């Protein structure tokens, strides 16, 4: 995976908070961190999108947006992706 900011190499890392751990990627060059929530915000451009509580639902939502973006890039409907799960 390449960093969107500097095109450096990203590596998987586990991040810890006081109550939970989550997985994401950190850039070796600039230190940028991307987790599934940050990635969802970047691909949708909507910072107010509701974030699912369950990790499986979050991954499903990301996959839905990515498939709609690739369909639009290949001459799909061009409609905006659905909001929410």
N, C-alpha and C positions, 0 to 999 in steps of 0.2 A: 504494500500500500504506500502511496506517495502523499506527502503533505500538500494540502491545498494552498498553503501560504508560501512555502519556500521550495516545494518539490523534493524535499529531503525524504529520507527513509523513515517510515513509521514502524514502531514495534508495539506488540501487545503488552499491556500492563494491567495489573489489578490495583485499583485505588481503594483506599479505606477511609470511611468517615467514622463518626462516633457510634453510629447505629448499624451500618451496613457496609458491604464491599460491592464494588461494581467494576466491570471490565471496560477497557477503552484502549486507545492507541496514543502514543506519545511520539513526537518527532525527535529524532536524534539531533537535528541541526538547530531548530528554533525553539523546541520545547512545547509546541502547540499540542493540546490534548483534545481528542475527539472521542466521545462516548456515543452510544445510540441516541440519546436525547439531543445532543449537539448536532449529530448527523441529520436527524429528522428535521430539526429547525433549518439547517442549511439547505436541504433538498426541497423543502416546501416553501421557504421564504416567509413562513408565518410563525412569528414568535408567540402567538396566542393560541396555537393549536393545543387541544387537550392531550395530555400525555397519559397513556394507559398505565395503570398501576402494575399490571403483570408484565414481566419481561417478554413472555411469549406474544402477548398482544402488541407490544411495542415493535418487536421484530416483524410481525405480520403486517403492521401498518407501514413500516419502512419498505418492506417488499412490495406492497401495493403501490406506493408512490413511485418506486423505482420502475416497476413494470409499466405504469402509466406514462412515465417520462420516456422510457425507451420506445413504447408504442407510438407516442407523439413524434418522436424523432424519426421514426420509420414510416411516417405518413399516417399515423393513427387518427383518432378523432380530434385531437387537439383541445379537448375539453379539460377544464381544471380538475385535478384529482379530488375525490370526496374528502370532506372534513370529518375526522373522527373514525372510530372503528365500526 
